[in-house]
Amino acid sequence: MSQYSAIPFYRTKITSPLKKFRVVYRESDLLILAKEDLSKEALEILRNIRAPLERYIQKNPLFLKSLIPLPEDDSAPPIVQTMLKASQTAGVGPMASVAGAIAQAVGVELIKTGLTEEIVVENGGDIFLALKKEAKVALYAGESPFSGKIALVIPSSLQPCGVCTSSGKIGHSLSFGKADAVTVVHKETATADALATAFGNLLKKERDFNKIVEISKKIGDLHGVFAILGDKLFIQTKNIKIESL
């Protein structure tokens, strides 16, 4: 049996002059856009990133299960330290940042190889963006009338950055909220991922977005928060535009 599962529908909508390829290893299913097909290199990098993370989880099972931040661990592998820091910023468990952390780690390492100057790594809907031009990221929000109808326009000046989404209605990720989608843009993709989970947990009613706004004011390198709750769209940003599709 092939290791490849069905292609998520949103991946068929992606257009770019960059080469598009898919890399799958265990639970990680990445769609990557780069100057050329770097599947072999990306797979090796992905394995090298996951190996220390998996060993750490085996020795520290609480890291896998905790829904609250855990203490810093200076002896932990770099990706674990990244996840611990992201979880502390967002106030959630470290695994809430795993998809974003892996996406950024793979993207950064591929750029370091010198084989590509631009890259996009999408991991379960969480995206590491490192382009030299603006990027348009469409928002998918299930049955909401906004779903697939609007896009975030991320200027090159904010990249590299992470664009990550959480939903209380779609997908397999744990969420205690009721939002159709909460998308966060942050300098660090792991932090964007963790914040999307945290804000998604908070958003149950319209007034809850005010709580998100207040929290977001205290977080550095946060470029924007975009939430869809039914037929309502909430926006907190200074540098990112919304465009109709």
Secondary structure as the mmCIF struct_conf table of DSSP 4:
data_model
#
loop_
_struct_conf.conf_type_id
_struct_conf.id
_struct_conf.beg_label_comp_id
_struct_conf.beg_label_asym_id
_struct_conf.beg_label_seq_id
_struct_conf.end_label_comp_id
_struct_conf.end_label_asym_id
_struct_conf.end_label_seq_id
BEND BEND1 GLN A 3 GLN A 3
HELX_LH_PP_P HELX_LH_PP_P1 ALA A 6 PRO A 8
HELX_RH_3T_P HELX_RH_3T_P1 PHE A 9 LYS A 13
BEND BEND2 PRO A 17 LEU A 18
STRN STRN1 LYS A 19 TYR A 25
TURN_TY1_P TURN_TY1_P1 ARG A 26 GLU A 27
STRN STRN2 SER A 28 ALA A 34
BEND BEND3 LYS A 35 GLU A 36
HELX_RH_AL_P HELX_RH_AL_P1 SER A 39 LYS A 59
HELX_RH_AL_P HELX_RH_AL_P2 PRO A 61 LYS A 65
BEND BEND4 LEU A 67 ILE A 68
TURN_TY1_P TURN_TY1_P2 ASP A 74 SER A 75
BEND BEND5 ALA A 76 ALA A 76
HELX_RH_AL_P HELX_RH_AL_P3 PRO A 78 ALA A 90
TURN_TY1_P TURN_TY1_P3 GLY A 91 GLY A 91
BEND BEND6 VAL A 92 VAL A 92
HELX_RH_3T_P HELX_RH_3T_P2 PRO A 94 SER A 97
HELX_RH_AL_P HELX_RH_AL_P4 VAL A 98 LYS A 112
TURN_TY1_P TURN_TY1_P4 THR A 113 GLY A 114
BEND BEND7 LEU A 115 LEU A 115
BEND BEND8 GLU A 117 GLU A 117
STRN STRN3 ILE A 119 ASN A 123
TURN_TY1_P TURN_TY1_P5 GLY A 124 GLY A 125
STRN STRN4 ASP A 126 ALA A 130
BEND BEND9 LYS A 132 LYS A 133
STRN STRN5 ALA A 135 ALA A 138
TURN_TY1_P TURN_TY1_P6 GLY A 142 GLU A 143
BEND BEND10 SER A 144 SER A 144
TURN_TY1_P TURN_TY1_P7 PRO A 145 LYS A 149
STRN STRN6 ILE A 150 ILE A 154
HELX_RH_3T_P HELX_RH_3T_P3 SER A 156 LEU A 158
BEND BEND11 PRO A 160 PRO A 160
STRN STRN7 CYS A 161 SER A 166
BEND BEND12 GLY A 168 SER A 173
BEND BEND13 GLY A 177 GLY A 177
BEND BEND14 ASP A 180 ASP A 180
STRN STRN8 ALA A 181 HIS A 186
BEND BEND15 LYS A 187 GLU A 188
HELX_RH_AL_P HELX_RH_AL_P5 THR A 189 LEU A 202
BEND BEND16 LYS A 204 LYS A 205
TURN_TY1_P TURN_TY1_P8 GLU A 206 ARG A 207
HELX_RH_AL_P HELX_RH_AL_P6 ASP A 208 SER A 216
TURN_TY1_P TURN_TY1_P9 LYS A 217 LYS A 218
TURN_TY1_P TURN_TY1_P10 GLY A 220 ASP A 221
STRN STRN9 LEU A 222 LEU A 229
TURN_TY1_P TURN_TY1_P11 GLY A 230 ASP A 231
STRN STRN10 LYS A 232 THR A 237
BEND BEND17 LYS A 238 ASN A 239
STRN STRN11 LYS A 241 SER A 244
#
